[in-house]
Structure formats: C-alpha cells, structure tokens
C-alpha cells in the first residue's frame, strides 16, 4: 500500500480529481455525438465548410470560411456606420460564462479566443440569414451567394448537432444589430432561410406562408411557429428546427390494448410484402410531415423528397432527440424507424416512388434504401408514435382473405392482357359448367 505520512496516495489522487471535477450544468445542451452513433456515418455529423462553436473550431479544412466571417462582420459594421466591435466584445464577455456551460465538454479556448469565436460565428450566422431574406444586402461579389451550392451547404452545416452556438448568444447579437421596425425577428429570419433549404427547387414567386404550408420536403413549417416558439426555451438552432416541426396534431401515441401481442407494434413487413398482402400505398395530400395513416388496407404517407442533404439533416435531428430528456416525443426517430420498416431493398423504394410518396433526387433507389437501412443503427427506438398503425397493419396481414385477394389481383388483374385471359377462362368455365348442367338435365328428362 502506497502512503505518505499515513495517508493513502490513492485517496489523495481521487480527492484531487473530485476537487477538479465539475458536473454538467442543467443548461448543457450542446454535445458530441457518441461514438456508436457517429461510426455508422461519420461524415453526416461533420461540417463541410463552416465551423460554428468550439467543437470544430480551428480545423484546417474549414479555415477558408474564417475569411468570410470577417468579411460579413466588416459589412455589418459599415452598414451600421460603426468602426469598432468594442461594444459587441463587451456584451460577449458578459455572456461567456453562461455560454461555456451550454457545452458538455470543457472548452480549451482562452477567454479571449472564446469571446472572439462567439462574435465572429454569431454575426456570420445572423448576416447569412439576413442576406437570404433580403437580396439588397448582398454585395455584387458576395463570395457566399455567387455560387448556388454554397448557401445550402452552409445551412446544412448550421444544422449539425455539434456545430452550434447557444441561441441566447445569437439573440443578443441580433438585437444589437437589428434595424428597429425594418426586419423580422431572428426566429423568422431562420425559418425563411430554412425554407430555402427545404425548397431548393421550388420557385420563389409564392409567399413565404404559402410555401411553408405547401412544402413536401423534409418538414412542414406552419406559420404559427413564429408566434408559438419561445426563444427562451431554445438551446440552439438545431433545437429551433426540431421545435418548429415536432408539434404534429395527428400522431397517435398509444401502446394500449390487450387483444394484440406486443410484437405487433415492434415492426411490420416491408412495402413490397405489404403489397402482396393487399396493402395499397397512396401519397397523403394534406396533413403534417408525420401524419401517416392506415385504414381499410390503404396506407397514406406524406411526400418525402430525398437529396444530398437529407441524411445529414435527419441524422442530426435524431441525434438531438437521442440526447433529449423528453423520451416520449422522438418524432424523427420514430418516423425514420417506421420508414426503415417499409424499406428493405431498392424494390421497396421503387414502389413508394411510383406511388408518389418518395421523390428521389439521388437518382439511385439503392442509395435511398441503404440510407434508411442504416439510419436507425445504434438508436433507441420505442415505436410509441405509430404503435396503433403497426398493430393495424399486422392485423390486416394476418387475415387470409386479404392475402388471397392480393394474390388474385397480382396474378390475374395486374394488366389488361391478364384480365382478358382471366375473363376468357372464366367465360369458358361458365360455358363448360352450363353445358354440363344441360347435359345432366337432358339425361334425367330422357329417363322419365
């Protein structure tokens, strides 16, 4: 036993560790994605162009955007006829302690480095949203908006789980740089920019509210968001994006019922197997993004457009839900698991695509099926949102008449020639049966 002056050295070492140990603050909400989740697709959680916050700060491959941060800050100051950032730095110093508590890991940046990071990153995000909303704020040689793919990649980076600033930092900077009565609040500006990401190919002629209601992409952002989202309860921008769309009025959270085995709400067959069991698939024309419906053998699912950004956005929203304390409202996790049930192969993707449920901008059905098959790996699933639908689908599949009718349709009614052949065979069978009946009747009549 090692000891000094009768005191155990292990005790000294542990006491020192305890003295230096600081547990996470209750406000902590910006984490690193855990290894098991990250290793399935590490690139989905890594910024391509833009480092926001301390976790990816200073990476060599992201340093080009540091120039753009300085450029946007300079443009902001000139627009406001200011020549110094002194008052902004003072405000950021006052927020530094609270901001550090929002991160799970201790941040190695010095006070000056941390404050500088908050100012440059925060002002860049705010200016990016402003320029998205108002084209007149963009310079002719704006390096961000000159190339169409850059803004979408930047917004994708802003929605990464690890790539976040505390929302109160953004709110403070926005308020300090806002032109009174001449622009929307920060939440509205973000939603406008977010809309452009989710509608990258839609025309810009419709009003914002119309496009928010009509979108068939990843999310349905309703106009009431602007009034109902409380900035005081938002940790960061990814949390705002999540909060904007996780109020689906029609998702039924249910696990009750004693007449069905528990396994009935764990999973369902894939789309092609369900088709063989008589299930029809249709695109849901009205309703929220999560509003999947099943009734009388018909499953209705809202349109999902899949492009290069989809997997990253979904994975980061799911990561956010995995770290959330509210275990009952993991809507993106449950939705993606439901779709993973339906999609086992490219044939399932093709079926849903032909029914107008999936719009595949990747161009490869196998790439889409692979995305769905891996997205639920190492993710905690409850199936609470769609438990009743899973039960009803499995009940439907157990009814033999549904399978028999589906096989009949598949074998005899899947095309005009098959139908003609079936009708011809039926006609011949009826003729043969009629002839037999008349022959038997003639026999008995002759016997009399």
N, C-alpha and C positions, 0 to 999 in steps of 0.2 A: 504493500500500500504506500503510495507516494503522499507525503505530507510535509508541511513546513510549519515548525513551531506548534505541532499538534493539530494543524488544520489540514483537512484533506484537499489536495490540489484539484481534484475533480469538482469538489464543491465550489472552490474559488472560480474555476473556469465557467461553471454553469451559472453561478451568481453574476459573473461579469456579462455573460450572454443575456441573462434576464434583464440586467440593468440597461443594456443597449437595445433590447428588443422593443419594438413598437408595433402593436397590433393594427390591422387596417381600420381606418376611420369608418364609421357608419355611412359617410357620404361617398366612400370609394365606389366608383362605377366604371373605371377605365382599366381593363385588364389585358394581360397577354392571353392569346388563345392557347389552350393547353395542348400539350404535345400530341396526344392521341387524336384530337380533332384536327390539328394542323397537318399531320403527316399524310392524311388522305389526299389533300390538295393544298400544298403549302402556298403556291402562288396566289390562291384565291384570297389570302389574308395579307399579302404583301403589296405595298404601294408600287405602282409602275412609274409614276412621275413625281409625285408630291408627298413630302413628309410633313405631317401635321402632328404637333405634340412631341414628347421626348423619346418615345419608343423607337422611332426610325430616324430621329434627328441626326444629321451629320453623315449619313450614308453617302458614299462616293457617287453611286449611280443616280442619286436624287439631287445632287448639288446644283444642277443647271437651273432648277426651279427657284433656288435661293436668289438668283438674279432677278427673276420675275417678281418675287416678293418685295424686293427693294424698289423695283420699278413701280409697282402698284401703290406702295406706300408713298413714294415721291409724287405720283399723280394725285393721290388723295390729298396730300398736304397742299399742293399747288391749287387744286380746285377750291380748297378752303382758305387760300391766302395765308397759309401758315408756313413758317420757315424752320420750325423745330418740333421735335417729338417729345419735348420735356414733359408736358402735362400728361401725355399718354404713358410715358415711362413711370411717372409718379403714381398714376392710377394702377398700373400693372404691379408695381411694388407692393401696393396695399392689398392686392389680391393673391400674391404669390403663395402665402402660407396655406390658404384655403384651396388654391388650385393644386398644390402638391398632394394634398390629402385625397384628391379625386383619383389618384393613380395607385394601383395595387403595389407596384414596385417602388422602392426608394429611388429617386431620380438623382443621378450623379452630377447633373449640371449645377454649376455655381448659381448663386442668386442672380448675378448679372446676366449669365447665359440663359437662365430660365425666363427672366423677365423679357429679354430681347426676343427669345423664341415666341413667347405669348403675343408680343406686339406684332412681329412680322407675320406669323402664321394667322393670327386673328384678323388683321387688316386685309391680308390677301384673300381669305375666305369671304369676308364681307364685300370687298370690292368685286370679287368674282361674281357674287350673286347680284350685285347692283348692275354690273355690266351685262349680265344675262337679261335682266329686266329692261334696261334702258340702253339701247344701242348708241345713243348720242354720247354716252360716257366713254365709249371705246375710241381709242386713237386709230388713225388710219393704218398705222403699222403695229397694231397691238399683236404681240407675239403669241398670245393665247387664242384669240378668235380668228386669226388669219387662216389657221388650219382647222377644219371642221372636227377632226377626230380628237384634238387636244382637250376641248372643254368637257367632252363626255368622259374621257379617261380621268380628268381631274376630279370630276364629280364622283366617279366610281371610287377614287382614292379617298375622297372626303367621307364616304360611307363605310370605310373599313373599321372594324371593331377596335383595332389597336391605334388607329390613326386619328385620334380625337383630342380636341381641347374642351375643357369644361364650358358648358353653354353660357354660364354666367359671365365668363371672360368675353365671349363673342357679344353678348348682350350689352356689356359695358362699353366696348369699343364701338358698337353700332350706335348706341345712344350718344356717345361723344362726337361722332362724325355725321350724325343724321342732320338732314336739312328739314327743319320743322314744317309739317303740313305739305311736304312735297314728295314723300315716298312712303311705301308700306313699312310695316314693322319687319323685324328680322325673320320671324316665322313665315310671313307671307313671301318675303324675298326668297327664302329657302324653298318653299313649295313651288314657286314659279320656276326656279332652276331645276328642281327635282322633276317637275312636269316635263321639261325639255328632255331630260334623260329617259323618262319612261315613254315619251312620244317622239323618238328621234326621227321618225319618217313621216309623221303627220304634218299637214300644212299648218302654217302659223296664222291663218286668217280667222279662225274661230276664237271666241272669247276664252279667257282662262277658265272661267267657271264651266263653260260648255265642255272644254277639253278634259277637265277634271272629272266630269260626270261620264263622258263618253269613252274614256280610255279603256282599252282592252289589254293593256300591258301588265306589268308586274303588280301594280297596285291601283285601287280606285280611291282617289283622294277627293273627298267630298268638300264642298265649300264651307261647311260648318266647322271644319278643322280650325280655321283661323280664330274662331271665337271660343272654341272649347279647349284648345290646347293651352295649358297654363305653363308659361316659361319657367315658373318657379319649381316645377316638378320635372323639368327636363335636364338630364345629366349632360347630354352631348347631342350632336347632330344625328347620329345613327339612332339614338333613342327617340328623337323627334320624328324621324322617318318611320320608325316602328309604331310610335304612338299615333301617327297620322292614319294608320290603316288597320289597327287592331281593335276596332270597335264594330265588328260585323254584327248586325242585328239579327241575322237569321241562322247563325251557327248554333246548333243544339248541343249543349254539353250534358251528356247523360251516360250513366253506366248502370242504371237501374234495370229491374226486370228479372224474374226468377225462372221464366219459361225458356230461356235460351242459355246454352252453355257459354261459359266465359270465353272460350276460344273463338266464339262467333264474332267478337269485336276486336280480335287481335289482328286479323288480316283477311283479305279477300283474294280470289283468283285474279289473274291479270286480265287486261281488256279483251284479248283475243279469246281467252277461255270463257269470259263472261258473255261474249257474243255467241259462243257455241251454246251457252246455257239460256239464250234467249234475251239477254240484256241489250237494249238499244242505247246508243250514245248520241246525245244532242248537245249543241252549244247553248248555254244559258244566256239568253239575250239581255235580261235585266237582272240586277242584283249586285251584291258586292263580290269582291275577289274570292272570298272564302265560301261563298254560298253554293255548295254542291248539294244537289237534290236527287233523291231516288224515289220513284213512285210508279207502281204498276209495271215494273220491268224496264222503266226508262230512267237512265242516269243523265242528268243535266249538269254540265261543268262550264264555268266561265272560260272565256278565251284566255290563253296564256301565250304571249309572244316570247320566244326564246332567241336571244342573240349572244354576242360575245360577253356582255356584262352580266347576264342573268345569274350564272352560277356563283360568281363572286358576291353579288348583292344578296342572294338567298343565303349563302353560307355565313355571311357576316350577320345577317338578321337572326339566323338560327343560333350563332354563337352568342349573340346578345341575349337571346331567350334562355340559353343554357346557363348563363350567369345570373339570370333574373331571379329575384326572390319569389315572384309570383308563379307558382308551378301550374296554375290552372289555366293560364291564358297564353300558352305557347302556340299561337295560331300558325306561324310559318312552319314550325317544326311539324305540327300535326298535318298541315296541308301537304308538305313535301313528302311525308311518310305515306299519306293516302295516295298521292300520285306515284310514288315508288311501288306501291302495291299493284297499281294498274299497269305499270310499265316494267316488263321484264326483258323485252327484246325490241329490236327495231320494228318488228311487225306490229307491236302494240302502239308505238309512236305513229306508224303509218296509219293505223286505224283511227286514232284520235285526230291525226292531222286531216284525214279525209272527212271527218265529221265536223271539222271547223273548230275543234277545241284547242289544238296546238297549232301555232303559226311558227314554223321552223326557219329562222333566219340563219341558222348554222349551215343549212343545206344538206345535212347528213343525219338521218334518223338514228344511226348507231351512236353518234356523238351525244344525241339527246338522251337515249336510253342509258348510256354509260353515266351521264351526269346524274340522272335520277337514281340509278342503282347504287351510286357511291355516296350520295349526299346525306344519307341517314346513318352512315357508319360512325360509330362511337358517339352517337347522340341518344340521349334519354328520351324515350317515347312513351306516351300514356294512351294515345288514341281517344282522349276524352271528347274532343270536338266532334268526331264523326262516328262515335260508338253506335248510335242508333242506325246510321246508314250502313255500317258494316254488318250489323245484325240482319237488317232487312235484305241486304244483298245475299248473304249466306242462306237465309231462309228461302229466298227465291231460287237459288241454285240447287237446293235440296228437293224441290218439287219436281218429280219425274216428268210431269206433263210439260213443264217449261222446256226441259231438255229435249223431249220428243218433238215438240212443236218447232224448236230451233233447228233440230236436225232435218225436219221435214222442209223447212224453209231453205236451209242451206243446200240440201240435195236436190230439191225439186222446184224451188222458186227463186233461185239466185240469178236467173237470166231468162230472156224471152224464149230461147230455144228449149231450155229445161222445162219451162212452164208449158210450152206447146207439147213437148214429149209427154209430160205428165198428164195433160188433158187428153191427149190421144190415147194413151194407155188406159186412162180411166174410162174413156168412151168405149174402147174395145172391150174392157172388162164388163161394162154395163150391158153392151150388146150380147156378149157371151152369156152373162147371167140371165138376160131376158130370154135368149134362145133356149137356155136350159129350162127355165120355168115353163115356157110354152111347150117344150117337148114333154115335160113331165105331166102337164095338164092334159095334153093330147093323148098321152098313154092312158091316163085314168078315164078320160072320156070314152076312149075306144073300148075299155074294159066293161063299161056299162052297157 
